[in-house]
Amino acid sequence: MDGIANSSQVKWSKWSACESSFSLLLVPQQPGVFALAEEVVPAGDGVAQTKRMLAILEVGAADDLARSLSRLFAADSIYHQRLSAARCYVRYAVIAEAGERQAVAAAMQQWLAAQSEALEAPPAPAAQHNQDLAPRDLRPAPLPAGF
């Protein structure tokens, strides 16, 4: 578990488009963790220089990344329709040790849950009555595991 403490040891791939199961052909048949995300703000077209914004849908650990990610496209997958209707992306990290895989996936899932709770929480009662207060800072906490 020492690798978890040093997040720089987790080497994440770049984001790859999930247009079909064929777009996952280069995903290794090795154990690891993955993140599936949907594009919520497209990258700028030159006029408006915005960065692409992704919303993470799923984080998981897998004994075989290629097989697990390919299953996302299966007809019985909860993501099947979303993958065919939206622009989705995947990112993964190969992690051989099972305990470390589970720990990285759990850290990511906890981060997602914390961010979701922070966005859903109502503002503090004092802020509701005082218009002079600055708006809540909705920036998320840094991602775990070198993500």
C-alpha positions as CSV (number, residue, x, y, z in Angstrom):
1,M,0.0,0.0,0.0
2,D,3.0,2.3,0.0
3,G,2.2,3.2,-3.6
4,I,-1.0,4.8,-2.5
5,A,0.8,7.2,-0.2
6,N,2.9,8.3,-3.2
7,S,0.3,9.2,-5.7
8,S,2.9,9.9,-8.4
9,Q,3.4,6.2,-8.7
10,V,-0.1,5.8,-10.3
11,K,0.4,6.4,-14.0
12,W,-2.9,7.3,-15.6
13,S,-3.4,7.1,-19.3
14,K,-4.6,10.1,-21.3
15,W,-8.4,10.4,-21.8
16,S,-9.5,8.4,-24.8
17,A,-12.8,8.7,-26.6
18,C,-15.3,5.9,-26.2
19,E,-17.0,5.9,-29.5
20,S,-17.3,2.1,-29.8
21,S,-15.8,-1.0,-28.3
22,F,-13.2,-0.7,-31.1
23,S,-11.9,2.5,-29.6
24,L,-10.7,0.4,-26.6
25,L,-8.4,-1.9,-28.7
26,L,-5.3,-0.4,-27.2
27,V,-6.5,-0.9,-23.6
28,P,-4.2,-3.5,-22.0
29,Q,-5.4,-6.9,-20.8
30,Q,-3.9,-6.1,-17.4
31,P,-5.3,-5.4,-14.0
32,G,-5.9,-1.8,-13.1
33,V,-8.4,1.0,-12.3
34,F,-10.4,3.1,-14.7
35,A,-12.6,6.2,-14.8
36,L,-15.5,6.7,-17.3
37,A,-16.6,10.2,-17.9
38,E,-19.1,12.1,-20.1
39,E,-18.3,15.4,-21.8
40,V,-20.5,18.1,-20.3
41,V,-18.7,21.1,-21.9
42,P,-17.0,20.6,-25.2
43,A,-13.5,22.0,-25.9
44,G,-13.5,25.5,-27.4
45,D,-13.5,25.9,-31.2
46,G,-10.9,28.6,-31.4
47,V,-13.3,31.5,-30.7
48,A,-14.0,30.6,-27.1
49,Q,-10.9,29.0,-25.7
50,T,-12.6,26.7,-23.2
51,K,-11.3,23.4,-21.9
52,R,-13.3,20.3,-22.2
53,M,-15.1,19.5,-19.0
54,L,-15.9,15.9,-18.1
55,A,-18.2,14.5,-15.5
56,I,-17.0,11.2,-14.0
57,L,-19.7,8.6,-14.3
58,E,-18.0,5.5,-13.0
59,V,-14.7,4.5,-11.3
60,G,-13.8,0.9,-10.9
61,A,-11.1,-1.7,-10.4
62,A,-10.6,-4.5,-12.8
63,D,-8.6,-7.7,-13.1
64,D,-8.7,-7.2,-16.9
65,L,-9.1,-3.6,-18.0
66,A,-9.8,-4.4,-21.6
67,R,-12.5,-6.9,-20.8
68,S,-14.1,-4.7,-18.1
69,L,-14.2,-1.6,-20.3
70,S,-15.5,-3.6,-23.3
71,R,-18.4,-4.7,-21.1
72,L,-19.5,-1.1,-20.8
73,F,-20.7,-1.4,-24.4
74,A,-22.7,-4.6,-23.8
75,A,-26.5,-4.3,-24.4
76,D,-27.2,-5.1,-20.7
77,S,-24.7,-2.4,-19.4
78,I,-26.2,0.5,-17.6
79,Y,-24.0,2.7,-19.7
80,H,-24.8,1.2,-23.1
81,Q,-27.3,3.9,-24.2
82,R,-25.3,6.7,-22.7
83,L,-22.1,5.6,-24.5
84,S,-23.9,5.6,-27.9
85,A,-25.7,8.9,-27.3
86,A,-23.1,11.1,-25.6
87,R,-19.4,11.9,-26.0
88,C,-17.8,9.7,-23.3
89,Y,-14.1,9.2,-22.4
90,V,-12.1,6.7,-20.4
91,R,-8.9,6.9,-18.5
92,Y,-7.1,4.0,-16.8
93,A,-4.0,3.0,-14.8
94,V,-2.4,-0.4,-14.8
95,I,-2.0,-1.5,-11.2
96,A,-0.9,-5.1,-10.7
97,E,-1.4,-5.5,-6.9
98,A,-5.1,-6.2,-6.0
99,G,-5.1,-4.3,-2.7
100,E,-3.6,-1.2,-4.3
101,R,-6.2,-1.3,-7.1
102,Q,-9.0,-1.5,-4.6
103,A,-7.5,1.3,-2.5
104,V,-7.1,3.6,-5.5
105,A,-10.6,2.9,-6.7
106,A,-12.0,3.4,-3.2
107,A,-10.1,6.8,-2.9
108,M,-11.6,7.9,-6.2
109,Q,-15.1,6.8,-5.2
110,Q,-14.8,8.6,-1.9
111,W,-13.7,11.7,-3.7
112,L,-16.7,11.5,-6.0
113,A,-19.1,11.1,-3.2
114,A,-17.6,14.0,-1.3
115,Q,-17.8,16.3,-4.3
116,S,-21.4,15.3,-4.9
117,E,-22.3,16.0,-1.3
118,A,-20.5,19.4,-1.4
119,L,-22.5,20.4,-4.5
120,E,-25.8,19.3,-3.1
121,A,-25.3,20.9,0.4
122,P,-27.4,24.0,0.9
123,P,-25.5,27.2,1.7
124,A,-24.9,28.0,5.4
125,P,-27.9,29.8,7.1
126,A,-25.9,33.0,7.6
127,A,-25.1,33.1,3.8
128,Q,-28.8,32.9,3.0
129,H,-29.5,36.2,4.7
130,N,-26.3,38.1,4.0
131,Q,-26.1,39.2,0.3
132,D,-22.6,40.7,0.9
133,L,-21.0,37.3,1.4
134,A,-19.0,35.8,-1.5
135,P,-20.6,32.9,-3.2
136,R,-19.7,29.4,-2.1
137,D,-16.5,28.0,-3.6
138,L,-17.6,25.1,-5.7
139,R,-14.2,24.1,-6.9
140,P,-13.6,20.4,-6.1
141,A,-10.9,19.2,-3.9
142,P,-7.8,17.8,-5.6
143,L,-8.2,14.4,-7.1
144,P,-6.6,11.5,-5.3
145,A,-4.0,9.0,-6.7
146,G,-2.4,11.4,-9.2
147,F,-5.5,11.5,-11.3
